[in-house]
């Protein structure tokens, strides 16, 4: 489930995520929320909290995705258009530690 979701996110939204953090945390988080809706549905909750339901978990997952992903994607898009998202190729090749801190990450 995670690998196809990672490929879908990379290919559809052109997310530059070399370690797959978006798909791992996003997809696993949503699957975890939905699993609570499936396996904890109908169990009584503490106090005045309504019982857990699949639809409640699904709506929460949708809101979480909208509040988390949409603004992040929009800000990244604006930063990409302003050319603020990536360091220049020369800095990337030399290493950002050297460019920003004046230090080598690894001693050769």
Backbone bond lengths (Angstrom), bond angles and torsions (degrees), N, CA, C in turn:
res aa  C-N    CA-C-N  psi(-1)  N-CA   C-N-CA  omega(-1)  CA-C   N-CA-C  phi
1 X - - - 1.450 - - 1.534 110.16 -
2 X 1.317 116.84 -39.12 1.461 119.98 -174.47 1.525 111.70 -72.95
3 X 1.328 117.65 -42.76 1.470 120.36 -178.15 1.526 110.98 -63.93
4 X 1.349 120.10 -48.66 1.472 118.15 176.07 1.526 112.66 -61.09
5 X 1.332 117.58 -35.98 1.468 120.00 177.63 1.524 110.42 -65.57
6 X 1.326 116.66 -40.32 1.464 120.55 177.39 1.522 110.38 -61.93
7 X 1.331 117.12 -46.14 1.466 120.65 178.79 1.522 111.29 -62.68
8 X 1.328 117.29 -40.73 1.462 121.05 178.95 1.528 110.73 -62.12
9 X 1.333 117.07 -46.43 1.466 120.43 -179.59 1.525 111.41 -64.53
10 X 1.326 116.53 -41.94 1.470 119.81 179.91 1.520 111.28 -65.97
11 X 1.317 117.13 -42.90 1.468 120.56 -175.38 1.523 112.86 -79.69
12 X 1.316 118.05 -36.34 1.459 121.10 -176.12 1.522 111.98 -81.56
13 X 1.323 116.42 -50.57 1.465 120.75 -174.75 1.524 113.05 -97.91
14 X 1.330 117.17 -2.32 1.473 122.50 179.86 1.529 111.07 55.35
15 X 1.319 115.57 43.83 1.454 121.00 179.92 1.524 108.53 -77.14
16 X 1.319 116.32 124.10 1.460 122.35 179.70 1.523 107.83 -89.61
17 X 1.312 116.11 87.33 1.455 122.33 -174.42 1.522 107.87 -132.62
18 X 1.319 116.38 89.27 1.463 120.55 -171.93 1.522 113.32 -67.07
19 X 1.312 119.30 -24.01 1.456 120.93 -179.01 1.527 112.70 -101.32
20 X 1.314 118.06 -3.23 1.458 121.22 178.24 1.517 114.07 74.16
21 X 1.317 118.74 25.17 1.466 121.85 -177.19 1.521 112.20 -64.46
22 X 1.330 116.82 -35.54 1.470 119.75 -179.67 1.520 109.95 -63.33
23 X 1.316 116.39 -48.12 1.461 117.92 -177.84 1.522 111.50 -71.57
24 X 1.317 117.82 -38.07 1.459 119.38 -179.43 1.526 110.42 -64.68
25 X 1.321 117.15 -55.73 1.463 119.83 -176.46 1.520 111.73 -73.40
26 X 1.316 117.26 -40.18 1.458 120.02 -179.03 1.514 113.01 -69.03
27 X 1.332 116.08 -53.60 1.468 120.00 -177.15 1.522 110.69 -67.72
28 X 1.325 117.44 -45.76 1.466 119.10 179.65 1.526 111.54 -65.20
29 X 1.322 117.52 -35.94 1.459 120.13 176.97 1.515 112.11 -64.35
30 X 1.327 115.79 -44.53 1.470 119.53 178.93 1.525 110.66 -66.90
31 X 1.340 117.47 -43.29 1.467 119.60 177.82 1.527 111.04 -62.22
32 X 1.330 117.16 -38.06 1.461 120.42 177.21 1.517 112.14 -64.56
33 X 1.333 116.12 -41.62 1.471 119.32 177.90 1.525 110.92 -63.56
34 X 1.336 116.30 -42.38 1.461 119.48 179.70 1.527 111.32 -68.70
35 X 1.337 117.26 -34.08 1.466 120.36 177.97 1.527 110.74 -64.14
36 X 1.318 117.18 -37.38 1.471 119.87 175.94 1.521 109.60 -62.13
37 X 1.331 116.78 -40.44 1.460 120.21 177.98 1.516 112.89 -63.92
38 X 1.327 116.99 -32.53 1.472 120.98 179.80 1.524 110.57 -79.18
39 X 1.333 117.17 -50.41 1.460 120.48 -170.52 1.523 114.04 -87.96
40 X 1.322 118.72 -19.90 1.465 120.63 179.85 1.523 111.97 -108.67
41 X 1.319 117.37 7.78 1.467 120.84 -178.01 1.522 110.36 -63.50
42 X 1.324 114.74 131.77 1.457 120.06 175.33 1.513 114.89 88.87
43 X 1.309 118.87 -13.99 1.454 119.81 178.55 1.523 108.99 -73.60
44 X 1.313 116.95 141.51 1.466 118.53 -179.17 1.526 110.95 -67.87
45 X 1.309 115.39 146.89 1.462 121.50 178.19 1.524 108.86 -104.65
46 X 1.312 116.07 166.87 1.460 120.98 -178.14 1.524 110.83 -74.97
47 X 1.308 115.78 142.65 1.462 121.25 173.81 1.513 113.25 62.56
48 X 1.321 115.65 -136.13 1.460 121.66 -177.38 1.525 112.95 -93.63
49 X 1.321 117.79 12.75 1.465 121.51 -179.89 1.525 108.35 -74.64
50 X 1.330 118.09 131.50 1.466 118.93 178.92 1.527 111.15 -66.94
51 X 1.322 117.20 154.27 1.461 119.52 179.95 1.532 111.75 -63.25
52 X 1.319 114.94 154.89 1.461 121.28 -179.74 1.520 109.82 -70.52
53 X 1.335 116.03 138.41 1.462 120.43 175.86 1.521 108.89 -136.45
54 X 1.326 115.69 155.85 1.461 120.01 179.09 1.519 110.77 -62.94
55 X 1.331 117.70 -42.14 1.468 120.25 -178.67 1.530 111.16 -65.09
56 X 1.322 116.91 -37.38 1.459 120.00 176.39 1.523 111.42 -63.14
57 X 1.329 116.24 -42.22 1.461 120.58 178.32 1.528 111.09 -68.00
58 X 1.330 117.17 -38.27 1.466 120.84 178.88 1.525 110.45 -64.39
59 X 1.321 116.93 -45.27 1.465 120.09 178.60 1.533 110.72 -63.76
60 X 1.321 116.93 -38.89 1.466 120.36 177.51 1.522 111.20 -64.36
61 X 1.325 117.40 -38.96 1.468 121.21 178.32 1.524 110.71 -65.45
62 X 1.318 116.93 -39.67 1.471 120.55 178.71 1.526 110.21 -65.53
63 X 1.334 116.59 -45.14 1.471 120.18 178.78 1.526 110.04 -62.86
64 X 1.336 117.11 -43.04 1.461 120.89 179.16 1.530 110.78 -59.70
65 X 1.326 117.07 -43.30 1.465 120.78 179.59 1.524 110.72 -65.74
66 X 1.319 116.92 -42.15 1.464 119.95 -179.77 1.526 111.97 -66.38
67 X 1.315 116.54 -42.89 1.463 120.27 -177.81 1.533 111.32 -74.13
68 X 1.323 117.59 -30.88 1.459 120.19 -178.15 1.509 114.47 -92.02
69 X 1.321 116.85 -48.86 1.461 120.60 -172.13 1.520 112.87 -80.14
70 X 1.301 117.47 -45.64 1.471 120.62 -174.17 1.532 111.81 -61.45
71 X 1.339 120.46 -50.15 1.469 118.13 177.92 1.531 112.75 -63.80
72 X 1.325 117.35 -39.20 1.461 120.08 178.51 1.512 112.29 -63.22
73 X 1.327 116.29 -41.53 1.462 120.70 177.81 1.526 110.00 -65.51
74 X 1.332 116.94 -42.29 1.466 120.59 179.53 1.519 112.37 -63.74
75 X 1.328 116.89 -44.26 1.463 120.40 178.89 1.523 110.49 -64.91
76 X 1.325 117.12 -41.73 1.469 120.12 177.95 1.514 111.16 -63.48
77 X 1.324 117.35 -38.76 1.465 120.91 178.57 1.529 110.59 -62.98
78 X 1.333 116.47 -44.82 1.469 120.61 178.78 1.529 110.35 -63.41
79 X 1.326 116.92 -43.23 1.463 119.98 178.99 1.522 111.71 -64.24
80 X 1.330 116.67 -36.14 1.469 120.00 177.96 1.522 110.33 -66.54
81 X 1.332 117.31 -41.97 1.464 120.61 179.28 1.525 111.26 -64.86
82 X 1.327 117.42 -33.78 1.462 121.78 179.11 1.530 111.83 -84.82
83 X 1.337 117.14 0.28 1.466 123.78 -179.35 1.529 111.48 62.11
84 X 1.332 116.56 37.43 1.458 122.51 177.19 1.527 112.46 -106.60
85 X 1.312 117.63 -4.15 1.461 120.23 -171.85 1.524 112.73 -80.42
86 X 1.313 117.73 -34.07 1.461 121.53 -176.69 1.518 110.74 -120.46
87 X 1.303 114.30 154.12 1.463 118.97 172.99 1.520 107.96 -79.76
88 X 1.320 118.39 157.48 1.467 120.24 177.93 1.534 111.42 -60.08
89 X 1.325 116.51 154.70 1.464 121.48 -177.26 1.524 112.32 -57.95
90 X 1.331 117.21 -39.50 1.466 120.12 -179.53 1.529 110.93 -63.81
91 X 1.325 116.74 -40.12 1.470 120.81 178.58 1.521 109.70 -68.33
92 X 1.310 117.09 -40.69 1.458 120.64 179.31 1.522 110.58 -63.54
93 X 1.328 117.22 -40.12 1.462 120.89 -179.86 1.527 111.09 -68.43
94 X 1.331 117.01 -42.24 1.467 120.65 179.96 1.525 111.71 -72.44
95 X 1.307 116.45 -28.54 1.460 121.33 -176.96 1.512 110.22 108.86
96 X 1.300 116.66 129.36 1.460 120.21 -175.36 1.529 111.41 -69.45
97 X 1.340 117.34 -26.46 1.464 119.19 176.44 1.521 110.63 -61.31
98 X 1.315 115.97 -42.91 1.469 120.86 179.93 1.527 110.37 -66.06
99 X 1.333 117.33 -42.09 1.463 120.98 -176.18 1.527 112.33 -71.22
100 X 1.327 117.68 -42.11 1.461 119.93 -174.50 1.523 113.65 -92.38
101 X 1.323 116.95 -34.48 1.459 119.97 -174.61 1.521 113.61 -109.83
102 X 1.328 116.13 -14.67 1.456 119.65 -176.81 1.515 112.91 75.00
103 X 1.323 117.13 17.37 1.464 122.41 -178.30 1.516 110.28 -121.47
104 X 1.308 115.95 153.09 1.457 121.25 173.35 1.527 107.70 -89.50
105 X 1.310 116.99 139.83 1.460 119.92 176.97 1.524 110.47 -71.69
106 X 1.319 116.56 -37.63 1.460 122.25 -178.88 1.520 108.65 -129.12
107 X 1.303 115.95 140.42 1.468 119.93 176.65 1.517 108.19 -85.46
108 X 1.299 115.32 130.67 1.473 119.45 -179.59 1.501 110.98 -90.90
